[in-house]
Every structure is written in C-alpha cells, then in structure tokens.
Amino acid sequence: MDCYSFDRIISDYIDANLNVKLRQEANEHIGVCPRCREKLADLKSILNELGSLPCRKTRPDFESRLMDRINQTKEQKESRFIRMFQDYSRPISVIAAVMLLVATSIFVYTSVVIPNSPGSIPSAEIRSVEPNKSMTMPAAAAANVRPILVSTTNEGNLPDTNKVETPNYNNQIMMVNE
Amino acid sequence: MEREKIKYTDEELIKRFQDGDERAYIELVKRYKDRLLNFVYRYLNSFEQSEDVVQDTLMKLYTSAHMYREIAKFSTWIFTIAANLAKSELRRLKRRRVISIHSMGFDDKEYEIPSEEYDPAKETTSNYGEKQIQQAIDTLPDQFKTVIILREVQQLSYEEISQILGISIGTVKSRINRGRLRLQKMLKELKEQ
C-alpha cells in the first residue's frame, strides 16, 4: 500500500470499517511510513476534539419564546378566519335570503296556484268515525278506531285516493258519519 | 406513593402529539432543543442565528407534525428539517456578507466592531482549540461541512446521515473521508499562521 491508497481508506481505518486484508495492509504501511503514521495520529486527535467540543445550550427563556410564537400563530390563524367570515358575511346573507325567497315562492306556487300538481299537499279535513251499532267489532279494536282522512277537493269527480283504509271486520262496511 | 414517570420514545411522543397531546410536543422540545442547537451552531457559527433556526425547526414541528410518517426515525426527520433551514440561513448570511462588502467603498476603512451577540463561549474559559476547529469547519464546502458535523459532533451513524441528506451511504463515506482530510489540512494551515 502506498500513501495515496492509505489516504483513501484512512477514515475507514479509524472507523474500523476495513476488512481484515486491507487493515493488515494499512498496518504494514503505517509501520514503514512515518508521514502516514503521524497523519493518522493527528487526525484521530482532531476527531476526538471535535467529539468533545463544548455543548451549546439554549437560553433559559427559549421555551417560553417558542410558546409565545406558537400562540401568536394560533391567534393569527383565528383572526384570519374571523376576518374572512366578516368579509364574506354580507354576500352569504344576501345569497341565503334570495334562496329562502325562491324556496318560499316555489312552495306557495305549488301548493296554492297549482293545488293538484304532483308536489302539492291536498287540503284535507279530519272526520271522526263512530262505529255503527250494527257493527260487530271487538271492543278492543273499536277503541283503536283511527280517524279517516277524506279529501274534499274535487269530491266526486276524481277517485278518492287519500282515504285511509281501515280493517274490514266481518265483511261489514264502515260508514262515514256525516 | 410517587408515580413512576413513563419514558416514551420519540416516535411514541410524536404519535401522541399528532393525536392532540401538546405535552408530548413540549417533551420533544426539551429533548431536542440543545441537540439541534449544537448541530446548527457548528454549521452557522453564530449563537443568535442558530437559536432562531432551532426555533423555526421546532415551529415547523408544531405546524407540520402531521407530515411525519413512522417510516423514518423521528431524530432523522427533525435533523432533516434543521439541516434544510440551516442551509437556507447560511445562504442568506453569505448573501448579506457579500452585499455589505460590495457596499463598502475603496476608501472605507474596515473597523473591528465588537459583537454584542450573546455567546456562551465567552462565559467559559477561552478555548483556542475550539476556535481553530470552528474556523476550520467554517471553511469547509457545504457538502463536507454537513456530514462532518453530523458524524463527528452529533455522532450519527452513516445510515442516519444518508437518510437526513438523501444521499447514498457510499457518498456519505466518501464525503466523510474527504471532509476529514480537508479539515486536517485546514487546521494545519491555521496552526502555521
């Protein structure tokens, strides 16, 4: 091994990263070359000094300054959100008002102007149903008689689809007491 | 009865912080503030600027903790952030120095202005060796400087350095070898002056 080759592996020699053969060759070279021997000793002492350089410590108020910065950032973020909300609050409320107006108009139009349109709610009246004396309904079932919804719009002209069917007992028809 | 203090790993702490536990963040700050300062200080050779860089690093940890994935060691991740910020700061400082030299006229005399910057080295007994070593580190090209500090001052493994700098282990080894020899040469020159 010559001095140039030793220079190339000097770090691995110090870190003990060489294989047995190369390490042996390096040892042989150091044995005969005072320049490389000196260089190796010098480099080792420099690395030792580097490793034992005094440790720097942050100042005592380091953490409190850091926390202040974090809190400031948080506040800035919050105020940015509030500012953004304030900036957009007027257009948002105008859009909401317009949408509410449109929705109300549609509702009124479909339920009053076109009462029989698919989305309209038919006006209905609730009529109570009294069981006929001739009916032979069990007492418990009679107590649970539900009111019948009878549509009053266009009565007689259109088939009454809004009637709620009640169970038929003993093939007798429930009569609507008018 | 005194409660036994649980010692969490760095990776467990960052996970807890990601889940919203701010005490975990404070613990990480306590663990890393001085380690990071030592690394950045050797790189910039300015206490004030180094503390600022460490603050920025730990701020970044606070705001970008969600970016950390447990595929890398936490120390590697935080050193990567610090190394990048330190590099940017060094570039900024160099630019500023160039500008201040350019703005100086030919007739201007250069005066030694006593620095009022806080320097803990001044509080301890003056170590000529340390100053010389720091001077030699400062003259190293950036690619060697970083690996030398990470290896010799921070005592990190080749693998960790390779992850932090995003280079292969072979490149790390080669840079360490060349960096050490350059440092030695520089120190020799400084001694002879």
Chai-1 contact restraints between the chains, C-beta under 6 A:
chainA,res_idxA,chainB,res_idxB,connection_type,confidence,min_distance_angstrom,max_distance_angstrom,comment,restraint_id
A,S11,B,I176,contact,1.0,0.0,6.0,A-B,restraint_1
A,S11,B,N177,contact,1.0,0.0,6.0,A-B,restraint_2
A,S11,B,R180,contact,1.0,0.0,6.0,A-B,restraint_3
A,L43,B,Q184,contact,1.0,0.0,6.0,A-B,restraint_4
A,I46,B,Q184,contact,1.0,0.0,6.0,A-B,restraint_5
A,L47,B,E152,contact,1.0,0.0,6.0,A-B,restraint_6
A,E49,B,G129,contact,1.0,0.0,6.0,A-B,restraint_7
A,L50,B,E152,contact,1.0,0.0,6.0,A-B,restraint_8
A,G51,B,E152,contact,1.0,0.0,6.0,A-B,restraint_9
A,L53,B,E130,contact,1.0,0.0,6.0,A-B,restraint_10
A,C55,B,N38,contact,1.0,0.0,6.0,A-B,restraint_11
A,R56,B,L37,contact,1.0,0.0,6.0,A-B,restraint_12
A,R56,B,N38,contact,1.0,0.0,6.0,A-B,restraint_13
A,R56,B,Y41,contact,1.0,0.0,6.0,A-B,restraint_14
A,K57,B,D34,contact,1.0,0.0,6.0,A-B,restraint_15
A,T58,B,K33,contact,1.0,0.0,6.0,A-B,restraint_16
A,T58,B,D34,contact,1.0,0.0,6.0,A-B,restraint_17
A,T58,B,L37,contact,1.0,0.0,6.0,A-B,restraint_18
A,L66,B,Q55,contact,1.0,0.0,6.0,A-B,restraint_19
A,L66,B,L58,contact,1.0,0.0,6.0,A-B,restraint_20
A,I70,B,Y62,contact,1.0,0.0,6.0,A-B,restraint_21
